[in-house]
């Protein structure tokens, strides 16, 4: 990583920012809503009730927030999980996964590979029920976030920002991204295999 950073232009970035006045009430409201959703995720609050409460409060308090949502990205995320659900219901594919990803190495490589197609969030959800090697799946998901554009949702967000704010640099970003990620992925897959094989 340190070596890769040496290739980044050292010229200081000049960014104009607007200072927003701190709104104590608004901050408190959204912190409370965040805590509510976190409680719903961990099962302390009914999920649908929490979503309804958040939606109603935001609708009346800050309705403009709904216009700022990246629905394309949100739907992409949803479709990844729909794909996982569909695959899990196809007997031929589930048999292939359960018979192929049996050892720690194959569980790791399978998670890395599937992450390149359906993201490193959906991939472990798909593979984990078919293998006892949880550590291999976790490491595979971690390393699997490097590679293709869809491997990590954070990368899709970064790409969307570049498309909006620096349209002329999109092609350069994609090319540079592909080269750098291919290099990192190749190295980290070897490291990951050593870890899951020998526990180093």
VEXLUM-787870 format. One record per residue (C-alpha): residue number from 1; z, x, y. Coordinates in steps of 0.2 Angstrom, whole numbers, plus 5000, padded with zeros to 4 digits. Layout:
N
<atom n="NUM" Z="Z" X="X" Y="Y"/>
...
END
This chain:
200
<atom n="1" Z="5000" X="5000" Y="5000"/>
<atom n="2" Z="5004" X="5014" Y="5012"/>
<atom n="3" Z="4988" X="5022" Y="5008"/>
<atom n="4" Z="4978" X="5006" Y="5012"/>
<atom n="5" Z="4987" X="5005" Y="5028"/>
<atom n="6" Z="4980" X="5021" Y="5034"/>
<atom n="7" Z="4963" X="5013" Y="5035"/>
<atom n="8" Z="4968" X="5000" Y="5047"/>
<atom n="9" Z="4963" X="5002" Y="5065"/>
<atom n="10" Z="4978" X="5009" Y="5075"/>
<atom n="11" Z="4972" X="5002" Y="5091"/>
<atom n="12" Z="4986" X="4990" Y="5098"/>
<atom n="13" Z="4983" X="4972" Y="5097"/>
<atom n="14" Z="4982" X="4962" Y="5114"/>
<atom n="15" Z="4988" X="4944" Y="5111"/>
<atom n="16" Z="4991" X="4932" Y="5124"/>
<atom n="17" Z="5005" X="4920" Y="5119"/>
<atom n="18" Z="5013" X="4905" Y="5128"/>
<atom n="19" Z="5031" X="4904" Y="5129"/>
<atom n="20" Z="5037" X="4887" Y="5123"/>
<atom n="21" Z="5054" X="4880" Y="5130"/>
<atom n="22" Z="5067" X="4878" Y="5116"/>
<atom n="23" Z="5070" X="4860" Y="5112"/>
<atom n="24" Z="5087" X="4859" Y="5104"/>
<atom n="25" Z="5085" X="4841" Y="5098"/>
<atom n="26" Z="5068" X="4843" Y="5091"/>
<atom n="27" Z="5073" X="4859" Y="5082"/>
<atom n="28" Z="5088" X="4850" Y="5074"/>
<atom n="29" Z="5078" X="4835" Y="5069"/>
<atom n="30" Z="5065" X="4846" Y="5060"/>
<atom n="31" Z="5078" X="4857" Y="5052"/>
<atom n="32" Z="5086" X="4841" Y="5045"/>
<atom n="33" Z="5070" X="4835" Y="5038"/>
<atom n="34" Z="5067" X="4852" Y="5030"/>
<atom n="35" Z="5084" X="4851" Y="5022"/>
<atom n="36" Z="5080" X="4833" Y="5016"/>
<atom n="37" Z="5064" X="4839" Y="5008"/>
<atom n="38" Z="5072" X="4854" Y="5000"/>
<atom n="39" Z="5085" X="4842" Y="4992"/>
<atom n="40" Z="5071" X="4831" Y="4986"/>
<atom n="41" Z="5062" X="4846" Y="4978"/>
<atom n="42" Z="5078" X="4851" Y="4968"/>
<atom n="43" Z="5082" X="4833" Y="4963"/>
<atom n="44" Z="5097" X="4829" Y="4974"/>
<atom n="45" Z="5087" X="4815" Y="4983"/>
<atom n="46" Z="5074" X="4803" Y="4977"/>
<atom n="47" Z="5057" X="4812" Y="4981"/>
<atom n="48" Z="5048" X="4796" Y="4987"/>
<atom n="49" Z="5062" X="4791" Y="4998"/>
<atom n="50" Z="5063" X="4808" Y="5006"/>
<atom n="51" Z="5044" X="4808" Y="5009"/>
<atom n="52" Z="5045" X="4790" Y="5017"/>
<atom n="53" Z="5059" X="4795" Y="5028"/>
<atom n="54" Z="5050" X="4811" Y="5034"/>
<atom n="55" Z="5034" X="4802" Y="5037"/>
<atom n="56" Z="5042" X="4788" Y="5047"/>
<atom n="57" Z="5052" X="4799" Y="5058"/>
<atom n="58" Z="5037" X="4811" Y="5061"/>
<atom n="59" Z="5026" X="4796" Y="5064"/>
<atom n="60" Z="5037" X="4789" Y="5078"/>
<atom n="61" Z="5044" X="4805" Y="5085"/>
<atom n="62" Z="5028" X="4817" Y="5084"/>
<atom n="63" Z="5013" X="4807" Y="5078"/>
<atom n="64" Z="5001" X="4821" Y="5084"/>
<atom n="65" Z="5007" X="4832" Y="5070"/>
<atom n="66" Z="4997" X="4821" Y="5058"/>
<atom n="67" Z="4981" X="4826" Y="5067"/>
<atom n="68" Z="4986" X="4845" Y="5065"/>
<atom n="69" Z="4987" X="4844" Y="5046"/>
<atom n="70" Z="4974" X="4854" Y="5037"/>
<atom n="71" Z="4969" X="4840" Y="5025"/>
<atom n="72" Z="4955" X="4850" Y="5017"/>
<atom n="73" Z="4968" X="4864" Y="5012"/>
<atom n="74" Z="4981" X="4851" Y="5007"/>
<atom n="75" Z="4968" X="4842" Y="4996"/>
<atom n="76" Z="4962" X="4859" Y="4988"/>
<atom n="77" Z="4980" X="4862" Y="4983"/>
<atom n="78" Z="4982" X="4844" Y="4976"/>
<atom n="79" Z="4965" X="4846" Y="4966"/>
<atom n="80" Z="4972" X="4863" Y="4958"/>
<atom n="81" Z="4986" X="4853" Y="4950"/>
<atom n="82" Z="4975" X="4839" Y="4945"/>
<atom n="83" Z="4964" X="4852" Y="4936"/>
<atom n="84" Z="4980" X="4858" Y="4927"/>
<atom n="85" Z="4985" X="4841" Y="4922"/>
<atom n="86" Z="4968" X="4837" Y="4915"/>
<atom n="87" Z="4967" X="4854" Y="4906"/>
<atom n="88" Z="4984" X="4850" Y="4898"/>
<atom n="89" Z="4977" X="4834" Y="4891"/>
<atom n="90" Z="4962" X="4842" Y="4883"/>
<atom n="91" Z="4967" X="4846" Y="4865"/>
<atom n="92" Z="4953" X="4859" Y="4863"/>
<atom n="93" Z="4959" X="4869" Y="4878"/>
<atom n="94" Z="4977" X="4868" Y="4875"/>
<atom n="95" Z="4974" X="4874" Y="4857"/>
<atom n="96" Z="4964" X="4889" Y="4864"/>
<atom n="97" Z="4978" X="4893" Y="4877"/>
<atom n="98" Z="4992" X="4892" Y="4864"/>
<atom n="99" Z="4982" X="4902" Y="4851"/>
<atom n="100" Z="4976" X="4915" Y="4863"/>
<atom n="101" Z="4991" X="4918" Y="4875"/>
<atom n="102" Z="5003" X="4922" Y="4861"/>
<atom n="103" Z="5010" X="4940" Y="4865"/>
<atom n="104" Z="5017" X="4947" Y="4881"/>
<atom n="105" Z="5001" X="4956" Y="4886"/>
<atom n="106" Z="4990" X="4941" Y="4883"/>
<atom n="107" Z="5002" X="4929" Y="4892"/>
<atom n="108" Z="5001" X="4941" Y="4907"/>
<atom n="109" Z="4982" X="4944" Y="4907"/>
<atom n="110" Z="4980" X="4925" Y="4904"/>
<atom n="111" Z="4990" X="4921" Y="4919"/>
<atom n="112" Z="4981" X="4934" Y="4930"/>
<atom n="113" Z="4964" X="4927" Y="4925"/>
<atom n="114" Z="4969" X="4909" Y="4927"/>
<atom n="115" Z="4976" X="4913" Y="4944"/>
<atom n="116" Z="4959" X="4919" Y="4950"/>
<atom n="117" Z="4952" X="4901" Y="4946"/>
<atom n="118" Z="4966" X="4889" Y="4950"/>
<atom n="119" Z="4978" X="4899" Y="4961"/>
<atom n="120" Z="4994" X="4909" Y="4956"/>
<atom n="121" Z="5004" X="4893" Y="4958"/>
<atom n="122" Z="4995" X="4882" Y="4946"/>
<atom n="123" Z="4991" X="4895" Y="4933"/>
<atom n="124" Z="5009" X="4898" Y="4927"/>
<atom n="125" Z="5012" X="4879" Y="4927"/>
<atom n="126" Z="4997" X="4878" Y="4915"/>
<atom n="127" Z="5002" X="4893" Y="4904"/>
<atom n="128" Z="5021" X="4893" Y="4903"/>
<atom n="129" Z="5023" X="4878" Y="4891"/>
<atom n="130" Z="5012" X="4887" Y="4878"/>
<atom n="131" Z="5021" X="4904" Y="4878"/>
<atom n="132" Z="5039" X="4910" Y="4876"/>
<atom n="133" Z="5035" X="4926" Y="4887"/>
<atom n="134" Z="5041" X="4919" Y="4904"/>
<atom n="135" Z="5043" X="4936" Y="4911"/>
<atom n="136" Z="5025" X="4940" Y="4907"/>
<atom n="137" Z="5019" X="4924" Y="4916"/>
<atom n="138" Z="5030" X="4927" Y="4931"/>
<atom n="139" Z="5023" X="4945" Y="4933"/>
<atom n="140" Z="5005" X="4938" Y="4930"/>
<atom n="141" Z="5007" X="4925" Y="4943"/>
<atom n="142" Z="5014" X="4938" Y="4955"/>
<atom n="143" Z="4999" X="4950" Y="4953"/>
<atom n="144" Z="4987" X="4936" Y="4950"/>
<atom n="145" Z="4989" X="4931" Y="4969"/>
<atom n="146" Z="4978" X="4946" Y="4972"/>
<atom n="147" Z="4959" X="4945" Y="4968"/>
<atom n="148" Z="4948" X="4930" Y="4973"/>
<atom n="149" Z="4950" X="4919" Y="4988"/>
<atom n="150" Z="4958" X="4905" Y="4979"/>
<atom n="151" Z="4970" X="4916" Y="4969"/>
<atom n="152" Z="4983" X="4913" Y="4983"/>
<atom n="153" Z="4985" X="4899" Y="4995"/>
<atom n="154" Z="4991" X="4911" Y="5009"/>
<atom n="155" Z="4973" X="4919" Y="5008"/>
<atom n="156" Z="4965" X="4902" Y="5010"/>
<atom n="157" Z="4976" X="4899" Y="5025"/>
<atom n="158" Z="4971" X="4916" Y="5032"/>
<atom n="159" Z="4953" X="4913" Y="5029"/>
<atom n="160" Z="4954" X="4896" Y="5038"/>
<atom n="161" Z="4962" X="4904" Y="5053"/>
<atom n="162" Z="4948" X="4918" Y="5054"/>
<atom n="163" Z="4935" X="4905" Y="5053"/>
<atom n="164" Z="4942" X="4895" Y="5068"/>
<atom n="165" Z="4948" X="4910" Y="5079"/>
<atom n="166" Z="4935" X="4923" Y="5075"/>
<atom n="167" Z="4919" X="4915" Y="5068"/>
<atom n="168" Z="4909" X="4931" Y="5070"/>
<atom n="169" Z="4921" X="4941" Y="5059"/>
<atom n="170" Z="4921" X="4929" Y="5044"/>
<atom n="171" Z="4907" X="4939" Y="5034"/>
<atom n="172" Z="4916" X="4956" Y="5037"/>
<atom n="173" Z="4933" X="4949" Y="5032"/>
<atom n="174" Z="4926" X="4942" Y="5015"/>
<atom n="175" Z="4917" X="4958" Y="5011"/>
<atom n="176" Z="4933" X="4969" Y="5016"/>
<atom n="177" Z="4944" X="4957" Y="5007"/>
<atom n="178" Z="4934" X="4957" Y="4991"/>
<atom n="179" Z="4934" X="4976" Y="4990"/>
<atom n="180" Z="4952" X="4979" Y="4994"/>
<atom n="181" Z="4958" X="4965" Y="4982"/>
<atom n="182" Z="4947" X="4971" Y="4968"/>
<atom n="183" Z="4955" X="4989" Y="4970"/>
<atom n="184" Z="4973" X="4982" Y="4971"/>
<atom n="185" Z="4970" X="4970" Y="4956"/>
<atom n="186" Z="4963" X="4984" Y="4945"/>
<atom n="187" Z="4978" X="4995" Y="4948"/>
<atom n="188" Z="4992" X="4982" Y="4947"/>
<atom n="189" Z="4985" X="4974" Y="4931"/>
<atom n="190" Z="4987" X="4992" Y="4923"/>
<atom n="191" Z="5005" X="4993" Y="4930"/>
<atom n="192" Z="5009" X="4975" Y="4925"/>
<atom n="193" Z="5003" X="4979" Y="4907"/>
<atom n="194" Z="5014" X="4994" Y="4906"/>
<atom n="195" Z="5029" X="4983" Y="4912"/>
<atom n="196" Z="5027" X="4969" Y="4900"/>
<atom n="197" Z="5023" X="4981" Y="4886"/>
<atom n="198" Z="5036" X="4994" Y="4888"/>
<atom n="199" Z="5048" X="4986" Y="4900"/>
<atom n="200" Z="5047" X="5000" Y="4912"/>
END
